[in-house]
Amino acid sequence: MVFDERLSPARVSAAAAAKLPRAVLLALIVAYIVSGLFGRDPWQEDDATGFGIMWTMARDGNWLLPSVAGEPVATDGPLAFWVGGASIALFGAALGDTAAARLPTILWFFIATAALWYATLQLGRREEAQPVAFAFGGEATDRDYGRMLADVALLLLLATAGPIVALHETTSAPAAFALQCMAIYGLALGLQRPVAGAVLTGVAIGLLLLTRGAQPALCLGLAALVVTAATSRRAGRSRPIATLLGGSLLLPAAWMAAVVMVHGEAGSAYLSDWAQSGLRDFSWPTAAGIAWLARTAAWYTFPLWPLAVWALYAWRHGVTRPHIAVALLLLVAQAIGLATLRSSGADDLLHAVAPLVLLAAFGAVALRRATENVIDWFAITAYGVFAVALWAYFFAMHTGVPPKMNHSVLRLTAGYVPPLDWAQVTIAAAAAGFWIVLVAWRVRQPTGALWRGPALAATGLVILWVTFSALFLGAVDHRRSFAPLAREAAAEIARSGAGRGSCVLAHQLRPSHRAVFAFHGDIRFGSGDARDCGFALHRDLAGSLLDDNPPPGQWTPIWEGHRPGLPHEMIRLYRRSRD
């Protein structure tokens, strides 16, 4: 990479690089990740599947092969589920299995934020990333400038709405995001210490393969190889490259060897399914897929992408400098990976968030003062309006006034109005009060540190998330939880004269359904076609003719039900007829 000598677009004084209070940053991080994490059941689809794998590992002790209530799941790798299962085994008795399974989500988020902070710090302190030196002094030191950039990066992550749900689920996504950030930190560290950086990056990529499968690990690995080769000295280039490759392959190879040794042919068959699942994720890009990706990324990664675009323009004469080139190369690799996914969802865009955060941080420090003020007032106005709307809908839900708002919110909650929880209302009111205090502080501070605007945006989104979780989480959980349905099905089985633990055939059920019915209803599912099972649980989705037929054989329907407000997904219970 070429380190050219052009002037930096960043003009940062010592006052603009003032230190953000650590307590404020830590409070925002804790409020972001803890709100909405506890006090609810596993939700459909991936959240319930991930919890089911963790719970099955902790209950059955089969740690090598991820499965849900007896059904192997060969999509993601086992790492995130190992950690979640271990948390259930250690803390489930004291906290409950669902809460214990979510504890590692906090750990993964702290790893992600720490790695991203230190990666930005490493890049921001480099000579070629420094701001313009003033004629009479007074510019920020490299230490203060790098710390301010790192703070801005975390604040921009907290200000991005798209990833907020994925980072609060019991899936492999929080772990994958943390490991990606760890790999990025390894690449930044490798600019100064090539071998140490290659070790950290390689281990992170290997763990990512064990977490999310081949597609994201391959994209990140190829980008990491290019960065390592381009930034290492030619004479000693082979050592960090070999270290990177070895670290990436060692841990996945150890898991695969253990699977084959312990489970024999069944383990080999599982690994074959797992590898094929990873290969099936790849497909040639299509115009429709790219158009969907562009539309979804526009809202999922806002406000990161406008700042990232500005960073590329502002640093256009220094695009080969490591603090821009590393992030840009990672972003391009992830964009190619997303474009070649056979069927991508919005949460797959989480892989592009970390590189965008790096670029956005360097774009934020290159903004003009007038633009910064516009962004500040936009954040104040937008988040203020959204907060008022949340309180208005909460008031309407509990009082019926105004009637149209009451009708709208009850339609979303299937007519359910949770009892008032004054502790949660107090939390939401405290969050609103903090927002008012912050806005008043901003009005009194016409100029200030460069982290001020990102801090407003981050605090605004965190306040909205805290308010929503405090006021509406109970209503949302009522609509999305399978717990009442699973208990009804289990009670019907008991009323039919069957003992506890009777075998139930799963017909047209997804892994997430097996998870929630096994956990909430203590239903024991049979394996395979389970011809000896006396009951069958069947999922019938309206609009699809593929799942209408009952299970093969002679069956009598004895019960059916659906989640509140979701009649399109019917769950039916059958009892085997006597010949």
Phi, psi and omega per residue, in radians:
M1 nan 2.508 -3.070
V2 -1.663 2.250 3.063
F3 -1.751 1.658 -3.093
D4 -1.476 3.044 -3.007
E5 -1.904 0.334 -3.135
R6 -1.204 2.757 -3.134
L7 -1.144 2.578 3.089
S8 -1.385 2.491 3.059
P9 -1.353 -0.143 -3.121
A10 -1.521 2.214 3.055
R11 -2.135 1.754 -2.956
V12 -2.213 2.080 3.087
S13 -1.461 2.962 3.102
A14 -1.089 -0.646 3.117
A15 -1.173 -0.625 -3.138
A16 -1.228 -0.370 3.121
A17 -1.747 0.409 -3.141
A18 -1.025 2.638 -3.041
K19 -1.276 2.250 2.999
L20 -1.304 2.262 3.129
P21 -0.951 2.245 -3.097
R22 -1.078 -0.595 -3.125
A23 -1.118 -0.631 3.129
V24 -1.170 -0.802 -3.136
L25 -1.106 -0.773 -3.141
L26 -1.143 -0.674 3.128
A27 -1.114 -0.700 3.102
L28 -1.114 -0.751 -3.134
I29 -1.101 -0.801 -3.119
V30 -1.143 -0.790 3.140
A31 -1.084 -0.669 -3.130
Y32 -1.090 -0.864 -2.984
I33 -1.483 -0.503 -3.096
V34 -1.401 -0.633 -3.120
S35 -1.117 2.317 3.110
G36 1.360 0.008 -3.087
L37 -1.532 -0.661 -3.064
F38 -1.948 2.985 3.085
G39 1.364 0.428 3.107
R40 -2.604 2.832 3.103
D41 -1.508 2.876 3.010
P42 -1.085 2.369 -3.089
W43 -1.843 2.750 3.071
Q44 -1.209 2.383 0.210
E45 -2.016 -1.003 -3.041
D46 -1.181 -0.589 -3.139
D47 -1.032 -0.806 -3.133
A48 -1.221 -0.673 3.126
T49 -1.107 -0.815 3.130
G50 -1.067 -0.767 3.092
F51 -1.083 -0.714 -3.133
G52 -1.064 -0.685 3.104
I53 -1.137 -0.793 3.134
M54 -1.073 -0.807 -3.098
W55 -1.134 -0.692 3.122
T56 -1.146 -0.717 3.088
M57 -1.051 -0.820 -3.107
A58 -1.169 -0.582 -3.082
R59 -1.431 -0.801 -3.015
D60 -1.661 -0.338 3.124
G61 1.388 0.186 3.084
N62 -1.581 1.551 -2.999
W63 -1.510 -0.371 -3.029
L64 -1.436 -0.629 -3.069
L65 -1.951 1.880 3.103
P66 -1.040 2.313 3.120
S67 -2.665 2.839 3.098
V68 -2.176 1.908 3.090
A69 0.870 0.781 3.078
G70 1.664 -0.187 -3.138
E71 -1.802 2.083 3.126
P72 -1.074 2.497 3.095
V73 -2.143 1.826 -3.044
A74 -1.879 0.990 3.101
T75 -1.983 -1.371 3.076
D76 -1.355 2.969 3.060
G77 -1.425 3.113 -2.996
P78 -1.586 -0.181 -2.917
L79 -1.029 -0.917 -3.107
A80 -1.059 -0.578 -3.119
F81 -1.354 -0.523 3.007
W82 -1.045 -0.829 -3.102
V83 -1.139 -0.780 3.115
G84 -1.123 -0.718 3.107
G85 -1.131 -0.699 3.092
A86 -1.109 -0.658 3.106
S87 -1.132 -0.690 3.095
I88 -1.121 -0.758 -3.129
A89 -1.109 -0.615 -3.085
L90 -1.463 -0.721 -2.969
F91 -2.063 -0.048 -3.069
G92 -1.071 -0.678 -3.118
A93 -1.143 -0.566 -3.092
A94 -1.548 -0.696 -3.026
L95 -1.802 -0.295 -2.950
G96 1.680 2.565 -3.034
D97 -1.133 -0.677 -3.096
T98 -1.187 -0.737 3.116
A99 -1.173 -0.706 3.137
A100 -1.125 -0.630 3.131
A101 -1.162 -0.422 -3.102
R102 -1.588 -0.185 3.110
L103 -1.002 -0.759 3.129
P104 -1.085 -0.390 3.096
T105 -1.046 -0.665 3.079
I106 -1.132 -0.770 3.124
L107 -1.034 -0.831 -3.125
W108 -1.065 -0.682 -3.106
F109 -1.206 -0.664 3.098
F110 -1.171 -0.648 3.052
I111 -1.095 -0.771 -3.121
A112 -1.090 -0.840 -3.092
T113 -1.176 -0.682 3.115
A114 -1.130 -0.794 -3.129
A115 -1.123 -0.715 -3.134
L116 -1.181 -0.661 3.120
W117 -1.101 -0.830 -3.105
Y118 -1.245 -0.551 3.071
A119 -1.119 -0.797 3.104
T120 -1.123 -0.677 3.111
L121 -1.069 -0.784 3.132
Q122 -1.068 -0.771 -3.122
L123 -1.254 -0.668 -3.071
G124 -1.249 -0.402 -3.131
R125 -1.536 -0.066 3.134
R126 -1.229 2.649 -3.041
E127 -1.040 -0.737 -3.056
E128 -1.290 -0.171 3.127
A129 -1.703 -0.067 -3.012
Q130 -1.226 2.667 3.110
P131 -1.286 3.022 -3.133
V132 -1.108 2.390 3.051
A133 -1.416 2.214 -3.119
F134 -1.301 2.673 -3.086
A135 -1.094 -0.626 -3.098
F136 -1.989 0.394 3.114
G137 1.403 -3.079 3.118
G138 1.732 -0.029 3.104
E139 -1.316 2.865 -3.128
A140 -1.189 2.509 3.034
T141 -1.289 2.813 -3.139
D142 -1.083 -0.571 3.116
R143 -1.166 -0.867 -3.134
D144 -1.190 -0.663 -3.126
Y145 -1.140 -0.786 3.131
G146 -1.122 -0.717 3.118
R147 -1.126 -0.723 3.123
M148 -1.104 -0.727 3.105
L149 -1.079 -0.749 3.135
A150 -1.104 -0.717 3.087
D151 -1.102 -0.748 3.132
V152 -1.078 -0.696 3.133
A153 -1.044 -0.816 3.133
L154 -1.154 -0.684 3.122
L155 -1.115 -0.676 3.109
L156 -1.190 -0.616 3.043
L157 -1.080 -0.789 3.135
L158 -1.189 -0.336 -3.138
A159 -1.576 0.012 -3.091
T160 -1.696 2.083 -3.003
A161 -1.377 -0.519 -3.011
G162 -0.954 -0.865 -3.037
P163 -1.367 -0.041 -2.895
I164 -1.107 -0.649 -3.137
V165 -1.293 -0.801 -3.109
A166 -1.050 -0.607 -3.122
L167 -1.359 -0.067 3.117
H168 -1.971 0.243 -3.109
E169 -1.876 2.725 3.096
T170 -1.513 1.126 3.117
T171 -2.164 -3.030 3.076
S172 -1.425 -0.145 -3.051
A173 -1.102 -0.821 3.118
P174 -1.044 -0.704 3.116
A175 -1.159 -0.730 3.142
A176 -1.100 -0.710 3.117
F177 -1.118 -0.743 3.123
A178 -1.087 -0.746 -3.120
L179 -1.216 -0.596 3.060
Q180 -1.120 -0.763 3.086
C181 -1.101 -0.637 3.102
M182 -1.133 -0.707 3.103
A183 -1.122 -0.670 3.115
I184 -1.142 -0.692 3.066
Y185 -1.096 -0.680 3.087
G186 -1.071 -0.684 3.101
L187 -1.157 -0.712 3.105
A188 -1.158 -0.703 3.101
L189 -1.137 -0.614 -3.114
G190 -1.132 -0.301 3.076
L191 -1.152 -0.483 3.102
Q192 -1.815 -0.661 -3.097
R193 -2.263 1.533 -2.979
P194 -1.005 -0.790 -3.065
V195 -1.238 -0.783 3.115
A196 -1.069 -0.739 3.100
G197 -1.122 -0.671 3.129
A198 -1.162 -0.653 3.093
V199 -1.076 -0.870 -3.113
L200 -1.124 -0.759 3.139
T201 -1.140 -0.765 -3.130
G202 -1.104 -0.790 3.122
V203 -1.091 -0.725 3.140
A204 -1.110 -0.710 3.130
I205 -1.186 -0.699 3.077
G206 -1.078 -0.745 3.086
L207 -1.165 -0.576 3.072
L208 -1.135 -0.680 3.058
L209 -1.080 -0.659 3.098
L210 -1.306 -0.145 -3.072
T211 -1.862 -0.863 -2.978
R212 -2.047 -0.115 3.131
G213 1.704 -2.944 -2.920
A214 -1.311 -0.676 -2.929
Q215 -1.073 -0.987 -3.139
P216 -1.176 -0.595 3.135
A217 -1.163 -0.680 3.137
L218 -1.159 -0.772 3.126
C219 -1.075 -0.813 3.135
L220 -1.174 -0.678 -3.132
G221 -1.119 -0.748 3.122
L222 -1.125 -0.745 3.099
A223 -1.107 -0.696 3.136
A224 -1.133 -0.662 3.096
L225 -1.090 -0.745 3.139
V226 -1.118 -0.793 3.139
V227 -1.091 -0.791 -3.117
T228 -1.103 -0.739 3.137
A229 -1.182 -0.627 -3.070
A230 -1.355 -0.460 -3.053
T231 -1.793 -0.130 3.131
S232 -1.566 2.649 3.064
R233 -1.169 2.488 -3.024
R234 -1.027 -0.675 -3.074
A235 -1.175 -0.603 -3.091
G236 -1.957 0.451 -3.038
R237 -1.254 -0.572 -3.020
S238 -1.163 -0.574 -3.077
R239 -1.158 -0.896 3.104
P240 -1.139 -0.567 3.108
I241 -1.148 -0.780 3.119
A242 -1.119 -0.681 3.112
T243 -1.114 -0.737 3.122
L244 -1.083 -0.814 -3.132
L245 -1.151 -0.739 3.140
G246 -1.117 -0.762 3.111
G247 -1.113 -0.577 -3.125
S248 -1.233 -0.523 -2.998
L249 -1.787 -0.342 -2.992
L250 -1.103 -0.949 -3.060
L251 -1.197 -0.764 3.049
P252 -1.044 -0.666 3.125
A253 -1.137 -0.653 3.117
A254 -1.125 -0.725 3.103
W255 -1.105 -0.797 -3.133
M256 -1.076 -0.728 3.113
A257 -1.099 -0.721 3.130
A258 -1.128 -0.682 3.120
V259 -1.073 -0.777 -3.117
V260 -1.194 -0.728 -3.109
M261 -1.167 -0.689 -3.058
V262 -1.455 -0.699 -2.995
H263 -1.903 -0.067 3.037
G264 1.061 -2.261 -3.089
E265 -1.121 -0.632 3.108
A266 -1.113 -0.683 3.091
G267 -1.163 -0.710 3.101
S268 -1.105 -0.708 3.112
A269 -1.127 -0.690 3.117
Y270 -1.117 -0.807 -3.134
L271 -1.088 -0.637 3.084
S272 -1.108 -0.766 3.101
D273 -1.119 -0.688 -3.138
W274 -1.123 -0.758 3.124
A275 -1.147 -0.751 -3.138
Q276 -1.153 -0.617 3.086
S277 -1.078 -0.703 3.094
G278 -1.146 -0.701 3.140
L279 -1.207 -0.586 -3.141
R280 -1.184 -0.283 3.124
D281 -1.215 -0.354 -3.075
F282 -1.544 2.490 3.103
S283 -2.764 2.789 3.078
W284 -1.222 2.449 3.129
P285 -1.076 2.565 3.063
T286 -2.155 2.740 3.130
A287 -1.089 -0.700 3.131
A288 -1.147 -0.700 3.130
G289 -1.146 -0.717 3.128
I290 -1.178 -0.681 3.105
A291 -1.118 -0.736 3.087
W292 -1.099 -0.725 -3.128
L293 -1.072 -0.736 -3.137
A294 -1.151 -0.747 -3.141
R295 -1.124 -0.766 -3.084
T296 -1.230 -0.717 3.140
A297 -1.106 -0.498 -3.097
A298 -1.076 -0.651 3.116
W299 -1.686 -0.570 -3.058
Y300 -1.163 -0.652 -3.062
T301 -1.835 0.230 3.086
F302 -1.332 2.379 0.128
P303 -1.678 0.360 -3.079
L304 -1.177 -0.789 -2.974
W305 -1.178 -0.655 3.078
P306 -1.086 -0.685 3.116
L307 -1.215 -0.608 3.096
A308 -1.159 -0.724 3.081
V309 -1.079 -0.736 3.116
W310 -1.128 -0.632 3.103
A311 -1.078 -0.751 3.131
L312 -1.131 -0.614 3.103
Y313 -1.287 -0.847 -3.072
A314 -1.123 -0.628 -3.133
W315 -1.763 0.437 -3.035
R316 -1.053 -0.496 3.116
H317 -1.465 -0.096 3.120
G318 -2.264 0.591 -3.061
V319 -1.185 -0.326 3.102
T320 -1.536 -0.040 3.078
R321 -1.228 2.495 -3.000
P322 -0.961 -0.646 -3.062
H323 -1.185 -0.356 3.049
I324 -1.756 -0.773 -3.021
A325 -1.138 -0.712 -3.126
V326 -1.095 -0.849 -3.137
A327 -1.133 -0.694 -3.129
L328 -1.147 -0.741 3.129
L329 -1.115 -0.741 3.084
L330 -1.095 -0.695 3.141
L331 -1.153 -0.742 3.113
V332 -1.094 -0.738 3.132
A333 -1.076 -0.764 3.135
Q334 -1.202 -0.615 3.099
A335 -1.114 -0.725 3.081
I336 -1.113 -0.733 3.104
G337 -1.069 -0.747 3.116
L338 -1.141 -0.672 -3.136
A339 -1.195 -0.434 -3.114
T340 -1.729 0.131 3.033
L341 -1.259 2.366 -3.131
R342 -1.131 -0.814 3.100
S343 -2.457 1.831 -3.076
S344 -1.815 2.584 3.040
G345 -1.985 3.038 -3.087
A346 -1.054 -0.637 -3.072
D347 -1.251 -0.259 3.031
D348 -1.134 -0.391 3.108
L349 -1.195 -0.170 3.081
L350 -1.020 -0.495 3.140
H351 -1.161 -0.391 -3.131
A352 -1.619 -0.099 -3.017
V353 -1.215 -0.814 -3.060
A354 -1.058 -0.849 3.068
P355 -1.067 -0.627 3.100
L356 -1.145 -0.620 3.106
V357 -1.079 -0.750 3.128
L358 -1.065 -0.854 -3.139
L359 -1.119 -0.729 -3.100
A360 -1.104 -0.631 3.123
A361 -1.086 -0.743 3.119
F362 -1.298 -0.411 3.023
G363 -1.293 -0.620 -3.105
A364 -1.135 -0.647 -3.101
V365 -1.367 -0.152 3.117
A366 -1.744 0.069 3.136
L367 -1.273 2.631 3.034
R368 -1.377 2.744 -3.064
R369 -1.047 -0.709 -3.134
A370 -1.101 -0.699 3.116
T371 -1.138 -0.696 3.101
E372 -1.031 -0.754 -3.140
N373 -1.125 -0.677 3.100
V374 -1.089 -0.764 3.135
I375 -1.110 -0.722 3.121
D376 -1.015 -0.853 -3.078
W377 -1.268 -0.502 3.027
F378 -1.126 -0.775 3.128
A379 -1.096 -0.770 3.141
I380 -1.059 -0.805 -3.107
T381 -1.189 -0.862 -3.051
A382 -1.117 -0.899 -3.091
Y383 -1.213 -0.538 3.059
G384 -1.121 -0.760 3.121
V385 -1.121 -0.761 -3.140
F386 -1.116 -0.689 3.131
A387 -1.134 -0.751 3.096
V388 -1.074 -0.690 3.129
A389 -1.108 -0.741 3.114
L390 -1.048 -0.784 3.122
W391 -1.148 -0.636 3.132
A392 -1.134 -0.742 3.119
Y393 -1.199 -0.618 3.081
F394 -1.114 -0.781 3.105
F395 -1.082 -0.741 -3.140
A396 -1.154 -0.650 -3.120
M397 -1.093 -0.639 -3.054
H398 -1.667 -0.302 -3.103
T399 -2.020 -0.335 -3.083
G400 1.440 0.103 -3.101
V401 -2.164 2.264 -0.122
P402 -1.305 2.665 -3.003
P403 -1.056 -0.679 -3.098
K404 -1.144 -0.729 3.103
M405 -1.164 -0.672 3.090
N406 -1.078 -0.752 3.123
H407 -1.109 -0.712 -3.114
S408 -1.125 -0.796 -3.085
V409 -1.265 -0.604 3.100
L410 -1.223 -0.520 3.058
R411 -1.139 -0.639 3.130
L412 -1.314 -0.509 -3.122
T413 -1.727 0.198 -3.137
A414 1.007 0.647 3.071
G415 1.400 0.046 -3.083
Y416 -1.559 2.288 3.056
V417 -2.082 1.907 -3.113
P418 -1.193 2.668 3.085
P419 -1.124 2.605 -3.135
L420 -1.128 2.216 3.060
D421 -1.916 1.753 -3.015
W422 -1.165 -0.439 3.070
A423 -1.148 -0.745 3.113
Q424 -1.204 -0.661 3.087
V425 -1.095 -0.678 3.113
T426 -1.113 -0.694 3.104
I427 -1.094 -0.796 3.131
A428 -1.116 -0.698 3.119
A429 -1.145 -0.683 3.089
A430 -1.114 -0.679 3.091
A431 -1.107 -0.736 3.104
A432 -1.108 -0.711 3.111
G433 -1.114 -0.682 3.107
F434 -1.117 -0.669 3.116
W435 -1.116 -0.729 3.118
I436 -1.089 -0.747 3.116
V437 -1.098 -0.721 -3.133
L438 -1.140 -0.719 3.112
V439 -1.118 -0.717 3.112
A440 -1.100 -0.684 3.081
W441 -1.088 -0.744 -3.136
R442 -1.118 -0.661 3.139
V443 -1.111 -0.622 -3.124
R444 -1.429 -0.103 -3.099
Q445 -2.094 1.420 -3.130
P446 -1.097 -0.501 3.052
T447 -2.260 2.789 -3.130
G448 3.032 -2.810 -3.090
A449 -1.160 2.681 -3.110
L450 -1.237 -0.290 3.097
W451 -1.387 -0.046 -3.057
R452 -1.065 -0.859 -3.129
G453 -1.105 -0.905 3.056
P454 -1.012 -0.598 3.113
A455 -1.151 -0.683 3.076
L456 -1.084 -0.813 -3.124
A457 -1.126 -0.758 3.141
A458 -1.122 -0.795 -3.137
T459 -1.117 -0.678 3.121
G460 -1.048 -0.814 -3.134
L461 -1.194 -0.716 3.126
V462 -1.101 -0.707 3.098
I463 -1.065 -0.768 3.108
L464 -1.080 -0.753 -3.115
W465 -1.154 -0.745 3.099
V466 -1.092 -0.767 -3.122
T467 -1.123 -0.808 3.129
F468 -1.074 -0.785 -3.116
S469 -1.122 -0.680 -3.112
A470 -1.253 -0.666 -3.000
L471 -1.647 -0.481 -2.972
F472 -2.178 -0.068 -3.057
L473 -1.078 -0.678 3.124
G474 -1.075 -0.728 3.136
A475 -1.190 -0.712 3.120
V476 -1.150 -0.711 -3.141
D477 -1.126 -0.639 3.093
H478 -1.048 -0.672 -3.108
R479 -1.346 -0.599 -2.976
R480 -1.745 -0.239 -3.068
S481 -1.362 2.500 3.052
F482 -1.681 -0.017 -3.011
A483 -1.004 -0.897 -3.135
P484 -1.060 -0.679 -3.125
L485 -1.136 -0.757 -3.135
A486 -1.128 -0.674 3.131
R487 -1.208 -0.615 3.079
E488 -1.111 -0.788 3.132
A489 -1.091 -0.741 3.125
A490 -1.126 -0.680 3.113
A491 -1.134 -0.653 3.119
E492 -1.163 -0.674 3.075
I493 -1.083 -0.734 3.128
A494 -1.135 -0.682 3.126
R495 -1.174 -0.363 -3.137
S496 -1.422 0.048 3.072
G497 1.638 -0.014 -3.131
A498 -1.432 2.569 3.122
G499 -1.359 2.950 3.123
R500 -1.134 2.324 3.141
G501 1.535 0.278 3.096
S502 -1.096 2.537 -3.089
C503 -1.225 2.358 3.134
V504 -2.222 2.260 3.083
L505 -1.442 2.248 3.083
A506 -1.588 2.016 -3.110
H507 -2.094 2.069 -3.129
Q508 1.101 0.386 3.076
L509 -1.600 2.432 3.032
R510 -1.444 2.872 3.092
P511 -0.968 -0.600 3.134
S512 -1.128 -0.628 3.106
H513 -1.203 -0.745 3.090
R514 -1.003 -0.706 -3.099
A515 -1.104 -0.892 -3.038
V516 -1.248 -0.612 3.128
F517 -1.302 -0.588 3.085
A518 -1.222 -0.695 -3.085
F519 -1.346 -0.932 -3.062
H520 -1.335 -0.589 -3.080
G521 -1.800 -0.043 -3.092
D522 0.932 0.705 3.133
I523 -1.564 2.312 3.135
R524 -1.741 1.981 -3.130
F525 -1.530 2.470 3.050
G526 -1.389 2.858 3.129
S527 -1.707 2.617 3.134
G528 1.094 -2.434 3.141
D529 -1.401 -0.221 3.006
A530 0.810 1.064 -3.077
R531 -1.210 -0.274 3.131
D532 -1.578 0.017 -3.123
C533 -1.329 2.423 3.138
G534 -1.566 -0.167 -3.118
F535 -2.349 2.766 3.084
A536 -2.435 2.415 3.096
L537 -1.968 2.174 -2.965
H538 -2.194 2.325 3.079
R539 -1.811 2.205 3.139
D540 -2.123 2.004 -3.103
L541 -1.723 2.134 3.130
A542 -1.088 2.471 -3.131
G543 1.638 -0.105 3.118
S544 -2.187 2.296 3.116
L545 -1.608 -0.112 -3.032
L546 -1.349 -0.342 -3.077
D547 -2.060 0.374 -3.085
D548 -1.357 -0.597 -3.027
N549 -1.281 2.463 3.066
P550 -1.213 3.002 3.138
P551 -1.094 2.689 -3.141
P552 -1.056 2.489 -3.135
G553 1.962 -2.976 -3.126
Q554 -1.715 1.986 -3.079
W555 -2.330 2.620 3.085
T556 -2.090 2.153 3.111
P557 -1.223 2.348 -3.120
I558 -2.191 -0.188 -3.108
W559 -2.902 2.615 2.985
E560 -2.635 2.698 -3.134
G561 -2.919 2.977 3.110
H562 -2.620 2.881 3.095
R563 -1.228 2.706 -3.115
P564 -1.028 2.229 3.086
G565 1.325 0.119 -3.116
L566 -2.256 1.123 -3.097
P567 -1.273 -0.163 -3.123
H568 -1.273 -0.279 3.098
E569 -1.998 1.760 -3.079
M570 -1.754 2.339 3.058
I571 -1.877 2.190 -3.102
R572 -2.090 2.447 3.089
L573 -1.918 2.257 3.128
Y574 -2.038 2.611 2.999
R575 -2.009 2.381 -3.113
R576 -1.140 2.282 -3.130
S577 -1.395 2.529 3.083
R578 -1.403 2.298 3.119
D579 -1.335 nan nan
